[in-house]
Amino acid sequence: MPAALSFIRASAPSGEFEPFPIDRAQVLEGAPNATVRWLHVSAPGTPVYYAGLWTCQPSRFTWTFDANETAHLLEGRIRVTDDGGTSRELGPGDVAFFPRGAVTTWHVIEPMKKLFVDA
């Protein structure tokens, strides 16, 4: 029997976003004030699969990915630097992949919004 389809309106009003605090020990500069609008969260005991919209204000912070993430930047501008010192600047329309375990430093240059899928 085919799985039932489920549709979620991704252009959710800002009131549906919830705080997504970044640990103060990771914040190097500024106040990220990150928020998330969850589109999918995997059930306990099932393989990791998360999807959502994530926003962040200008800041710098470290982030280690606990799952493989594909991110599509919708708004803003960021610079991501890996632990080897390689930096990439991303803007609206850019798509990036971060492997599980990647240690990064994020410099959010302009307020940003991304669509992400973690698996």
Rosetta constraint file for C-alpha pairs under 8 A:
AtomPair CA 8 CA 39 HARMONIC 6.78 0.50
AtomPair CA 10 CA 39 HARMONIC 7.26 0.50
AtomPair CA 10 CA 53 HARMONIC 7.93 0.50
AtomPair CA 12 CA 16 HARMONIC 6.43 0.50
AtomPair CA 12 CA 37 HARMONIC 7.81 0.50
AtomPair CA 13 CA 17 HARMONIC 7.80 0.50
AtomPair CA 16 CA 37 HARMONIC 6.38 0.50
AtomPair CA 17 CA 35 HARMONIC 5.88 0.50
AtomPair CA 17 CA 36 HARMONIC 5.22 0.50
AtomPair CA 17 CA 37 HARMONIC 4.57 0.50
AtomPair CA 17 CA 38 HARMONIC 7.96 0.50
AtomPair CA 18 CA 35 HARMONIC 5.28 0.50
AtomPair CA 18 CA 36 HARMONIC 5.42 0.50
AtomPair CA 18 CA 37 HARMONIC 6.42 0.50
AtomPair CA 19 CA 33 HARMONIC 7.32 0.50
AtomPair CA 19 CA 34 HARMONIC 6.14 0.50
AtomPair CA 19 CA 35 HARMONIC 4.36 0.50
AtomPair CA 19 CA 36 HARMONIC 6.40 0.50
AtomPair CA 20 CA 33 HARMONIC 7.53 0.50
AtomPair CA 20 CA 34 HARMONIC 5.13 0.50
AtomPair CA 20 CA 35 HARMONIC 4.64 0.50
AtomPair CA 20 CA 36 HARMONIC 5.91 0.50
AtomPair CA 21 CA 33 HARMONIC 6.84 0.50
AtomPair CA 21 CA 34 HARMONIC 6.07 0.50
AtomPair CA 21 CA 35 HARMONIC 7.51 0.50
AtomPair CA 22 CA 26 HARMONIC 6.92 0.50
AtomPair CA 22 CA 27 HARMONIC 7.21 0.50
AtomPair CA 22 CA 32 HARMONIC 7.33 0.50
AtomPair CA 22 CA 33 HARMONIC 7.94 0.50
AtomPair CA 22 CA 34 HARMONIC 7.16 0.50
AtomPair CA 23 CA 27 HARMONIC 6.88 0.50
AtomPair CA 26 CA 61 HARMONIC 5.28 0.50
AtomPair CA 26 CA 62 HARMONIC 5.11 0.50
AtomPair CA 26 CA 63 HARMONIC 7.18 0.50
AtomPair CA 27 CA 31 HARMONIC 7.63 0.50
AtomPair CA 27 CA 32 HARMONIC 7.84 0.50
AtomPair CA 27 CA 59 HARMONIC 7.71 0.50
AtomPair CA 27 CA 60 HARMONIC 6.13 0.50
AtomPair CA 27 CA 61 HARMONIC 4.23 0.50
AtomPair CA 27 CA 62 HARMONIC 6.62 0.50
AtomPair CA 28 CA 59 HARMONIC 7.61 0.50
AtomPair CA 28 CA 60 HARMONIC 5.26 0.50
AtomPair CA 28 CA 61 HARMONIC 5.06 0.50
AtomPair CA 28 CA 62 HARMONIC 7.47 0.50
AtomPair CA 29 CA 59 HARMONIC 5.36 0.50
AtomPair CA 29 CA 60 HARMONIC 4.96 0.50
AtomPair CA 29 CA 61 HARMONIC 6.89 0.50
AtomPair CA 30 CA 58 HARMONIC 6.66 0.50
AtomPair CA 30 CA 59 HARMONIC 4.38 0.50
AtomPair CA 30 CA 60 HARMONIC 6.55 0.50
AtomPair CA 31 CA 57 HARMONIC 6.87 0.50
AtomPair CA 31 CA 58 HARMONIC 7.13 0.50
AtomPair CA 31 CA 59 HARMONIC 5.75 0.50
AtomPair CA 32 CA 56 HARMONIC 5.33 0.50
AtomPair CA 32 CA 57 HARMONIC 4.80 0.50
AtomPair CA 32 CA 58 HARMONIC 6.24 0.50
AtomPair CA 32 CA 59 HARMONIC 5.35 0.50
AtomPair CA 32 CA 60 HARMONIC 7.62 0.50
AtomPair CA 33 CA 56 HARMONIC 5.91 0.50
AtomPair CA 33 CA 57 HARMONIC 5.97 0.50
AtomPair CA 34 CA 54 HARMONIC 7.07 0.50
AtomPair CA 34 CA 55 HARMONIC 5.37 0.50
AtomPair CA 34 CA 56 HARMONIC 4.30 0.50
AtomPair CA 34 CA 57 HARMONIC 6.74 0.50
AtomPair CA 35 CA 54 HARMONIC 5.68 0.50
AtomPair CA 35 CA 55 HARMONIC 5.20 0.50
AtomPair CA 35 CA 56 HARMONIC 6.63 0.50
AtomPair CA 36 CA 52 HARMONIC 6.68 0.50
AtomPair CA 36 CA 53 HARMONIC 5.60 0.50
AtomPair CA 36 CA 54 HARMONIC 4.42 0.50
AtomPair CA 36 CA 55 HARMONIC 6.42 0.50
AtomPair CA 37 CA 52 HARMONIC 5.46 0.50
AtomPair CA 37 CA 53 HARMONIC 5.05 0.50
AtomPair CA 37 CA 54 HARMONIC 6.47 0.50
AtomPair CA 38 CA 50 HARMONIC 7.73 0.50
AtomPair CA 38 CA 51 HARMONIC 6.26 0.50
AtomPair CA 38 CA 52 HARMONIC 4.39 0.50
AtomPair CA 38 CA 53 HARMONIC 6.58 0.50
AtomPair CA 39 CA 50 HARMONIC 7.59 0.50
AtomPair CA 39 CA 51 HARMONIC 5.29 0.50
AtomPair CA 39 CA 52 HARMONIC 4.66 0.50
AtomPair CA 39 CA 53 HARMONIC 7.45 0.50
AtomPair CA 40 CA 49 HARMONIC 7.42 0.50
AtomPair CA 40 CA 50 HARMONIC 5.30 0.50
AtomPair CA 40 CA 51 HARMONIC 4.97 0.50
AtomPair CA 40 CA 52 HARMONIC 6.65 0.50
AtomPair CA 41 CA 49 HARMONIC 6.27 0.50
AtomPair CA 41 CA 50 HARMONIC 4.69 0.50
AtomPair CA 41 CA 51 HARMONIC 6.75 0.50
AtomPair CA 42 CA 46 HARMONIC 6.44 0.50
AtomPair CA 42 CA 47 HARMONIC 7.02 0.50
AtomPair CA 42 CA 48 HARMONIC 5.94 0.50
AtomPair CA 42 CA 49 HARMONIC 5.17 0.50
AtomPair CA 42 CA 50 HARMONIC 6.14 0.50
AtomPair CA 47 CA 119 HARMONIC 7.56 0.50
AtomPair CA 48 CA 67 HARMONIC 7.53 0.50
AtomPair CA 48 CA 118 HARMONIC 7.18 0.50
AtomPair CA 48 CA 119 HARMONIC 5.12 0.50
AtomPair CA 49 CA 117 HARMONIC 7.16 0.50
AtomPair CA 49 CA 118 HARMONIC 5.48 0.50
AtomPair CA 49 CA 119 HARMONIC 4.49 0.50
AtomPair CA 50 CA 116 HARMONIC 7.94 0.50
AtomPair CA 50 CA 117 HARMONIC 5.64 0.50
AtomPair CA 50 CA 118 HARMONIC 4.99 0.50
AtomPair CA 50 CA 119 HARMONIC 6.60 0.50
AtomPair CA 51 CA 115 HARMONIC 7.45 0.50
AtomPair CA 51 CA 116 HARMONIC 5.49 0.50
AtomPair CA 51 CA 117 HARMONIC 4.33 0.50
AtomPair CA 51 CA 118 HARMONIC 6.28 0.50
AtomPair CA 52 CA 115 HARMONIC 5.78 0.50
AtomPair CA 52 CA 116 HARMONIC 5.55 0.50
AtomPair CA 52 CA 117 HARMONIC 6.80 0.50
AtomPair CA 53 CA 113 HARMONIC 6.77 0.50
AtomPair CA 53 CA 114 HARMONIC 5.62 0.50
AtomPair CA 53 CA 115 HARMONIC 4.58 0.50
AtomPair CA 53 CA 116 HARMONIC 6.35 0.50
AtomPair CA 54 CA 113 HARMONIC 5.50 0.50
AtomPair CA 54 CA 114 HARMONIC 5.33 0.50
AtomPair CA 54 CA 115 HARMONIC 6.50 0.50
AtomPair CA 54 CA 116 HARMONIC 7.45 0.50
AtomPair CA 55 CA 111 HARMONIC 7.40 0.50
AtomPair CA 55 CA 112 HARMONIC 5.46 0.50
AtomPair CA 55 CA 113 HARMONIC 4.33 0.50
AtomPair CA 55 CA 114 HARMONIC 6.55 0.50
AtomPair CA 56 CA 108 HARMONIC 7.33 0.50
AtomPair CA 56 CA 111 HARMONIC 5.88 0.50
AtomPair CA 56 CA 112 HARMONIC 5.45 0.50
AtomPair CA 56 CA 113 HARMONIC 6.73 0.50
AtomPair CA 57 CA 108 HARMONIC 6.67 0.50
AtomPair CA 57 CA 110 HARMONIC 6.91 0.50
AtomPair CA 57 CA 111 HARMONIC 4.52 0.50
AtomPair CA 57 CA 112 HARMONIC 6.56 0.50
AtomPair CA 58 CA 107 HARMONIC 7.34 0.50
AtomPair CA 58 CA 108 HARMONIC 4.63 0.50
AtomPair CA 58 CA 109 HARMONIC 5.32 0.50
AtomPair CA 58 CA 110 HARMONIC 5.50 0.50
AtomPair CA 58 CA 111 HARMONIC 5.58 0.50
AtomPair CA 59 CA 106 HARMONIC 7.88 0.50
AtomPair CA 59 CA 107 HARMONIC 5.89 0.50
AtomPair CA 59 CA 108 HARMONIC 5.21 0.50
AtomPair CA 59 CA 109 HARMONIC 7.13 0.50
AtomPair CA 60 CA 105 HARMONIC 6.98 0.50
AtomPair CA 60 CA 106 HARMONIC 5.41 0.50
AtomPair CA 60 CA 107 HARMONIC 4.38 0.50
AtomPair CA 60 CA 108 HARMONIC 6.18 0.50
AtomPair CA 61 CA 105 HARMONIC 5.62 0.50
AtomPair CA 61 CA 106 HARMONIC 5.39 0.50
AtomPair CA 61 CA 107 HARMONIC 6.83 0.50
AtomPair CA 62 CA 103 HARMONIC 7.43 0.50
AtomPair CA 62 CA 104 HARMONIC 5.67 0.50
AtomPair CA 62 CA 105 HARMONIC 4.28 0.50
AtomPair CA 62 CA 106 HARMONIC 6.12 0.50
AtomPair CA 63 CA 103 HARMONIC 6.04 0.50
AtomPair CA 63 CA 104 HARMONIC 5.25 0.50
AtomPair CA 63 CA 105 HARMONIC 6.08 0.50
AtomPair CA 63 CA 106 HARMONIC 7.19 0.50
AtomPair CA 64 CA 100 HARMONIC 8.00 0.50
AtomPair CA 64 CA 101 HARMONIC 6.00 0.50
AtomPair CA 64 CA 102 HARMONIC 5.53 0.50
AtomPair CA 64 CA 103 HARMONIC 4.44 0.50
AtomPair CA 64 CA 104 HARMONIC 6.10 0.50
AtomPair CA 65 CA 69 HARMONIC 7.55 0.50
AtomPair CA 65 CA 98 HARMONIC 7.15 0.50
AtomPair CA 65 CA 99 HARMONIC 7.03 0.50
AtomPair CA 65 CA 100 HARMONIC 5.16 0.50
AtomPair CA 65 CA 101 HARMONIC 5.14 0.50
AtomPair CA 65 CA 102 HARMONIC 5.45 0.50
AtomPair CA 65 CA 103 HARMONIC 6.79 0.50
AtomPair CA 66 CA 100 HARMONIC 5.21 0.50
AtomPair CA 66 CA 101 HARMONIC 5.76 0.50
AtomPair CA 67 CA 99 HARMONIC 6.85 0.50
AtomPair CA 67 CA 100 HARMONIC 4.32 0.50
AtomPair CA 67 CA 101 HARMONIC 7.19 0.50
AtomPair CA 67 CA 118 HARMONIC 5.73 0.50
AtomPair CA 67 CA 119 HARMONIC 5.69 0.50
AtomPair CA 68 CA 97 HARMONIC 7.42 0.50
AtomPair CA 68 CA 98 HARMONIC 5.82 0.50
AtomPair CA 68 CA 99 HARMONIC 4.47 0.50
AtomPair CA 68 CA 100 HARMONIC 4.43 0.50
AtomPair CA 68 CA 118 HARMONIC 5.44 0.50
AtomPair CA 68 CA 119 HARMONIC 5.36 0.50
AtomPair CA 69 CA 97 HARMONIC 5.69 0.50
AtomPair CA 69 CA 98 HARMONIC 5.12 0.50
AtomPair CA 69 CA 99 HARMONIC 6.39 0.50
AtomPair CA 69 CA 100 HARMONIC 7.34 0.50
AtomPair CA 69 CA 116 HARMONIC 6.67 0.50
AtomPair CA 69 CA 117 HARMONIC 5.59 0.50
AtomPair CA 69 CA 118 HARMONIC 4.36 0.50
AtomPair CA 69 CA 119 HARMONIC 6.56 0.50
AtomPair CA 70 CA 95 HARMONIC 7.11 0.50
AtomPair CA 70 CA 96 HARMONIC 5.77 0.50
AtomPair CA 70 CA 97 HARMONIC 4.49 0.50
AtomPair CA 70 CA 98 HARMONIC 6.45 0.50
AtomPair CA 70 CA 116 HARMONIC 5.69 0.50
AtomPair CA 70 CA 117 HARMONIC 5.39 0.50
AtomPair CA 70 CA 118 HARMONIC 6.59 0.50
AtomPair CA 71 CA 95 HARMONIC 5.56 0.50
AtomPair CA 71 CA 96 HARMONIC 5.31 0.50
AtomPair CA 71 CA 97 HARMONIC 6.39 0.50
AtomPair CA 71 CA 114 HARMONIC 6.27 0.50
AtomPair CA 71 CA 115 HARMONIC 5.68 0.50
AtomPair CA 71 CA 116 HARMONIC 4.35 0.50
AtomPair CA 71 CA 117 HARMONIC 6.55 0.50
AtomPair CA 72 CA 92 HARMONIC 7.91 0.50
AtomPair CA 72 CA 93 HARMONIC 6.46 0.50
AtomPair CA 72 CA 94 HARMONIC 5.84 0.50
AtomPair CA 72 CA 95 HARMONIC 4.35 0.50
AtomPair CA 72 CA 96 HARMONIC 6.58 0.50
AtomPair CA 72 CA 114 HARMONIC 5.45 0.50
AtomPair CA 72 CA 115 HARMONIC 5.20 0.50
AtomPair CA 72 CA 116 HARMONIC 6.39 0.50
AtomPair CA 73 CA 90 HARMONIC 7.27 0.50
AtomPair CA 73 CA 91 HARMONIC 6.24 0.50
AtomPair CA 73 CA 92 HARMONIC 5.08 0.50
AtomPair CA 73 CA 93 HARMONIC 5.63 0.50
AtomPair CA 73 CA 94 HARMONIC 5.55 0.50
AtomPair CA 73 CA 95 HARMONIC 6.32 0.50
AtomPair CA 73 CA 112 HARMONIC 7.47 0.50
AtomPair CA 73 CA 113 HARMONIC 6.20 0.50
AtomPair CA 73 CA 114 HARMONIC 4.34 0.50
AtomPair CA 73 CA 115 HARMONIC 6.51 0.50
AtomPair CA 74 CA 91 HARMONIC 7.67 0.50
AtomPair CA 74 CA 92 HARMONIC 4.80 0.50
AtomPair CA 74 CA 93 HARMONIC 5.93 0.50
AtomPair CA 74 CA 94 HARMONIC 7.93 0.50
AtomPair CA 74 CA 112 HARMONIC 7.36 0.50
AtomPair CA 74 CA 113 HARMONIC 5.45 0.50
AtomPair CA 74 CA 114 HARMONIC 5.20 0.50
AtomPair CA 74 CA 115 HARMONIC 6.97 0.50
AtomPair CA 75 CA 91 HARMONIC 6.92 0.50
AtomPair CA 75 CA 92 HARMONIC 5.02 0.50
AtomPair CA 75 CA 111 HARMONIC 7.35 0.50
AtomPair CA 75 CA 112 HARMONIC 4.96 0.50
AtomPair CA 75 CA 113 HARMONIC 5.02 0.50
AtomPair CA 75 CA 114 HARMONIC 6.96 0.50
AtomPair CA 76 CA 91 HARMONIC 5.98 0.50
AtomPair CA 76 CA 92 HARMONIC 6.31 0.50
AtomPair CA 76 CA 109 HARMONIC 7.43 0.50
AtomPair CA 76 CA 110 HARMONIC 4.89 0.50
AtomPair CA 76 CA 111 HARMONIC 5.18 0.50
AtomPair CA 76 CA 112 HARMONIC 4.09 0.50
AtomPair CA 76 CA 113 HARMONIC 6.67 0.50
AtomPair CA 77 CA 89 HARMONIC 7.20 0.50
AtomPair CA 77 CA 90 HARMONIC 5.75 0.50
AtomPair CA 77 CA 91 HARMONIC 4.63 0.50
AtomPair CA 77 CA 92 HARMONIC 7.16 0.50
AtomPair CA 77 CA 108 HARMONIC 6.41 0.50
AtomPair CA 77 CA 109 HARMONIC 5.42 0.50
AtomPair CA 77 CA 110 HARMONIC 5.08 0.50
AtomPair CA 77 CA 111 HARMONIC 7.18 0.50
AtomPair CA 77 CA 112 HARMONIC 6.36 0.50
AtomPair CA 78 CA 89 HARMONIC 5.65 0.50
AtomPair CA 78 CA 90 HARMONIC 5.37 0.50
AtomPair CA 78 CA 91 HARMONIC 6.71 0.50
AtomPair CA 78 CA 106 HARMONIC 6.95 0.50
AtomPair CA 78 CA 107 HARMONIC 5.59 0.50
AtomPair CA 78 CA 108 HARMONIC 4.45 0.50
AtomPair CA 78 CA 109 HARMONIC 5.24 0.50
AtomPair CA 78 CA 110 HARMONIC 6.90 0.50
AtomPair CA 78 CA 112 HARMONIC 7.55 0.50
AtomPair CA 79 CA 87 HARMONIC 6.51 0.50
AtomPair CA 79 CA 88 HARMONIC 5.54 0.50
AtomPair CA 79 CA 89 HARMONIC 4.21 0.50
AtomPair CA 79 CA 90 HARMONIC 6.22 0.50
AtomPair CA 79 CA 106 HARMONIC 5.98 0.50
AtomPair CA 79 CA 107 HARMONIC 5.05 0.50
AtomPair CA 79 CA 108 HARMONIC 6.50 0.50
AtomPair CA 79 CA 109 HARMONIC 7.25 0.50
AtomPair CA 80 CA 87 HARMONIC 5.47 0.50
AtomPair CA 80 CA 88 HARMONIC 5.47 0.50
AtomPair CA 80 CA 89 HARMONIC 6.44 0.50
AtomPair CA 80 CA 90 HARMONIC 7.92 0.50
AtomPair CA 80 CA 104 HARMONIC 6.53 0.50
AtomPair CA 80 CA 105 HARMONIC 5.71 0.50
AtomPair CA 80 CA 106 HARMONIC 4.69 0.50
AtomPair CA 80 CA 107 HARMONIC 6.28 0.50
AtomPair CA 81 CA 85 HARMONIC 5.83 0.50
AtomPair CA 81 CA 86 HARMONIC 5.40 0.50
AtomPair CA 81 CA 87 HARMONIC 4.13 0.50
AtomPair CA 81 CA 88 HARMONIC 6.54 0.50
AtomPair CA 81 CA 104 HARMONIC 5.46 0.50
AtomPair CA 81 CA 105 HARMONIC 5.13 0.50
AtomPair CA 81 CA 106 HARMONIC 6.57 0.50
AtomPair CA 82 CA 86 HARMONIC 5.52 0.50
AtomPair CA 82 CA 87 HARMONIC 6.58 0.50
AtomPair CA 82 CA 102 HARMONIC 7.26 0.50
AtomPair CA 82 CA 103 HARMONIC 5.94 0.50
AtomPair CA 82 CA 104 HARMONIC 4.42 0.50
AtomPair CA 82 CA 105 HARMONIC 6.46 0.50
AtomPair CA 83 CA 102 HARMONIC 7.88 0.50
AtomPair CA 83 CA 103 HARMONIC 5.60 0.50
AtomPair CA 83 CA 104 HARMONIC 5.85 0.50
AtomPair CA 83 CA 105 HARMONIC 7.75 0.50
AtomPair CA 90 CA 94 HARMONIC 5.88 0.50
AtomPair CA 98 CA 102 HARMONIC 6.38 0.50
AtomPair CA 108 CA 112 HARMONIC 7.16 0.50
